[in-house]
Amino acid sequence: MAPRAYWKGTLKLSLVSCPVVLYPAATAAEKTRFHLINRETGNRLKQQMIDSETGDVVESDQKGRGYELRKGKYVEIEPEELEAVQIESNHTIDIESFVPREEIDKRYLNHPYYIAPDGKAAADAFAVIRDAMKDQDRVALAKIVLTNREHVMAIEPLGKGLLGTTLRYPYELRDEDQFFDDIKSPKITKDMVELAGHILHSKAAHFDPSEFKDEYENALKALVKRKASGKKIELPQPEERPSNVVSLMDALKQSLKGRGGGKTSAKPHARRSTGRHRSAKKAHRSTARHRKAG
């Protein structure tokens, strides 16, 4: 049985329309979450709003919304003023255009939703829109109002239904130039590029998300289970990192031979020696401080 619909409305393509429902395609319900608790009582903690200048607790009827004009200077916006600019939903997904799938920059993709027909009477019109999109191999761009904000949604066939993904606006994306401009363009030999190409070929695969393993989430679940059952938690010893290979060509060759993850003995010993040296220096500074204090 499908969960409760997040949104109900009408999918409209020119004069063809049908009732549809939206369901969030992603969920964080299975992620391990923690609450802040009082160590002494084991009770959950509640947060309070504090005035940043006076330190006084602010009650709910004193809370308002303000936009920061400059450091520490705010203009207060009243609730009714916000309501006046909010876009009222007409509960319609209005398809405006169809674009080639490859033209959509993946950085614009935001939140995915499943779109399904709302009731048996909508099945025919829904199937017509869905199958027409399959034949064209294009993605529909539509407008939809969710939580008082207008969004652009990319819609494409997915199995028996449709997948709608809200898109970010251009102002929400950072310009890549500010991050990439300082990247140098060194001269790389053809041999290096060919070796890297061989490595890529050896790791060729197909996209299969069932193989994705969230190791941290699994570790959290195991930790909570052991702790709740009263078992002792043994903290693992930090692993030594393998030494860095200075030569890029050597790294490529070792990767191709499957020895890229191998450990060497010289560098880790040097790391441990450095650690002891740092500990000795720390102890020396501590002794010197005690002498000075005395």
ZAMARGU-4260 file (C-alpha; in steps of 0.2 Angstrom, whole numbers, plus 5000, padded with zeros to 4 digits):
<rodrens>
0) 5000/5000/5000 | 5007/5017/4995 | 5010/5030/5009 | 5000/5045/5011 | 5002/5057/4996
5) 5013/5073/4999 | 5003/5083/4986 | 4988/5081/4976 | 4983/5090/4960 | 4982/5089/4941
10) 4995/5085/4928 | 4991/5096/4913 | 4998/5095/4895 | 4989/5108/4884 | 4971/5102/4885
15) 4974/5085/4892 | 4974/5084/4910 | 4972/5071/4924 | 4972/5070/4943 | 4989/5065/4950
20) 4997/5062/4967 | 5015/5066/4972 | 5026/5055/4984 | 5043/5059/4990 | 5055/5047/4981
25) 5069/5049/4994 | 5068/5047/5013 | 5079/5049/5028 | 5068/5039/5040 | 5080/5024/5040
30) 5095/5035/5045 | 5101/5033/5063 | 5098/5049/5072 | 5103/5055/5090 | 5095/5067/5102
35) 5103/5078/5115 | 5101/5071/5133 | 5105/5075/5151 | 5119/5063/5156 | 5113/5063/5174
40) 5095/5060/5171 | 5094/5052/5154 | 5080/5064/5149 | 5080/5072/5132 | 5085/5091/5132
45) 5074/5105/5125 | 5082/5120/5116 | 5077/5138/5120 | 5078/5154/5110 | 5090/5166/5118
50) 5093/5184/5114 | 5110/5186/5107 | 5113/5202/5117 | 5104/5201/5133 | 5105/5182/5135
55) 5086/5182/5140 | 5075/5168/5135 | 5063/5173/5121 | 5045/5167/5123 | 5036/5161/5107
60) 5025/5176/5106 | 5040/5187/5105 | 5048/5178/5090 | 5048/5187/5073 | 5057/5186/5057
65) 5070/5198/5051 | 5082/5200/5036 | 5099/5206/5040 | 5103/5222/5030 | 5121/5223/5038
70) 5130/5216/5053 | 5118/5217/5068 | 5105/5227/5058 | 5088/5219/5054 | 5072/5224/5045
75) 5057/5215/5053 | 5045/5206/5041 | 5027/5203/5048 | 5018/5187/5045 | 5005/5195/5035
80) 5018/5203/5024 | 5025/5186/5020 | 5008/5179/5016 | 5005/5193/5004 | 5020/5188/4993
85) 5018/5169/4995 | 5012/5160/4979 | 4995/5152/4981 | 4995/5134/4974 | 4983/5131/4960
90) 4987/5112/4963 | 4992/5110/4944 | 5008/5103/4937 | 5008/5113/4921 | 5019/5106/4907
95) 5027/5121/4898 | 5040/5113/4886 | 5050/5097/4882 | 5069/5097/4882 | 5082/5084/4877
100) 5087/5074/4892 | 5106/5077/4889 | 5104/5096/4890 | 5099/5096/4909 | 5114/5100/4919
105) 5114/5087/4934 | 5119/5101/4946 | 5101/5108/4944 | 5093/5092/4950 | 5086/5094/4968
110) 5072/5083/4976 | 5064/5068/4967 | 5046/5064/4968 | 5035/5049/4961 | 5020/5055/4951
115) 5006/5043/4950 | 4988/5044/4943 | 4975/5048/4957 | 4961/5035/4955 | 4956/5024/4941
120) 4947/5037/4931 | 4964/5046/4928 | 4973/5031/4921 | 4970/5033/4903 | 4975/5051/4902
125) 4990/5048/4913 | 4996/5033/4901 | 4994/5044/4886 | 5005/5058/4893 | 5018/5045/4900
130) 5019/5035/4884 | 5020/5050/4873 | 5035/5056/4883 | 5043/5039/4881 | 5042/5040/4862
135) 5050/5057/4861 | 5064/5053/4874 | 5063/5071/4881 | 5060/5078/4898 | 5045/5089/4902
140) 5048/5105/4911 | 5033/5111/4922 | 5029/5123/4935 | 5022/5117/4952 | 5019/5126/4969
145) 5026/5117/4984 | 5026/5125/5002 | 5021/5142/4995 | 5036/5142/4983 | 5035/5140/4964
150) 5047/5126/4957 | 5052/5121/4940 | 5050/5102/4939 | 5058/5090/4927 | 5046/5075/4923
155) 5051/5059/4914 | 5044/5042/4913 | 5049/5029/4926 | 5041/5012/4924 | 5022/5013/4925
160) 5023/5030/4933 | 5033/5047/4931 | 5048/5054/4940 | 5047/5072/4944 | 5063/5081/4950
165) 5062/5099/4956 | 5076/5109/4949 | 5087/5122/4957 | 5087/5140/4951 | 5103/5148/4944
170) 5105/5159/4959 | 5107/5143/4970 | 5122/5136/4960 | 5140/5142/4963 | 5150/5147/4948
175) 5163/5133/4945 | 5176/5146/4939 | 5180/5152/4957 | 5185/5134/4961 | 5193/5128/4945
180) 5202/5144/4939 | 5218/5141/4950 | 5219/5123/4944 | 5236/5121/4935 | 5238/5113/4918
185) 5253/5103/4919 | 5261/5094/4904 | 5256/5075/4906 | 5264/5062/4895 | 5254/5051/4883
190) 5260/5036/4893 | 5252/5042/4909 | 5236/5045/4901 | 5236/5028/4892 | 5240/5020/4909
195) 5226/5029/4917 | 5214/5024/4903 | 5219/5005/4906 | 5215/5007/4924 | 5198/5015/4920
200) 5194/5001/4908 | 5199/4988/4921 | 5186/4995/4933 | 5172/4997/4920 | 5155/4992/4927
205) 5136/4996/4927 | 5127/5007/4938 | 5120/4997/4952 | 5114/5006/4968 | 5111/4990/4977
210) 5129/4988/4979 | 5131/5005/4988 | 5135/5001/5006 | 5134/5015/5019 | 5147/5008/5031
215) 5145/5023/5043 | 5127/5020/5045 | 5130/5001/5047 | 5143/5005/5061 | 5131/5017/5070
220) 5117/5003/5070 | 5129/4990/5077 | 5136/5002/5090 | 5118/5007/5096 | 5113/4988/5096
225) 5128/4983/5107 | 5127/4998/5118 | 5108/4995/5121 | 5112/4976/5125 | 5125/4981/5138
230) 5139/4974/5129 | 5157/4982/5130 | 5162/4994/5117 | 5180/4991/5111 | 5187/5006/5102
235) 5198/5001/5087 | 5216/5006/5085 | 5219/5019/5072 | 5225/5011/5056 | 5242/5017/5049
240) 5240/5025/5032 | 5250/5018/5018 | 5265/5029/5012 | 5262/5041/4998 | 5270/5036/4982
245) 5281/5051/4975 | 5281/5045/4957 | 5265/5047/4948 | 5270/5035/4935 | 5274/5022/4948
250) 5257/5025/4956 | 5249/5022/4939 | 5259/5006/4936 | 5256/4999/4953 | 5237/5003/4952
255) 5237/4993/4935 | 5245/4978/4943 | 5233/4979/4958 | 5246/4984/4970 | 5240/5001/4973
260) 5233/4997/4990 | 5249/4988/4996 | 5258/4995/5012 | 5277/4998/5013 | 5287/4996/5028
265) 5299/5011/5028 | 5287/5025/5029 | 5275/5019/5043 | 5290/5016/5054 | 5295/5034/5050
270) 5278/5040/5055 | 5278/5030/5072 | 5295/5038/5075 | 5289/5055/5071 | 5274/5052/5083
275) 5286/5047/5097 | 5297/5062/5094 | 5282/5073/5095 | 5277/5065/5112 | 5294/5068/5118
280) 5294/5086/5113 | 5277/5088/5121 | 5283/5080/5138 | 5298/5091/5137 | 5288/5107/5135
285) 5276/5101/5150 | 5292/5098/5161 | 5298/5116/5156 | 5282/5124/5161 | 5282/5115/5178
290) 5299/5121/5182 | 5294/5139/5177 | 5279/5138/5188 | 5289/5132/5202
</rodrens>
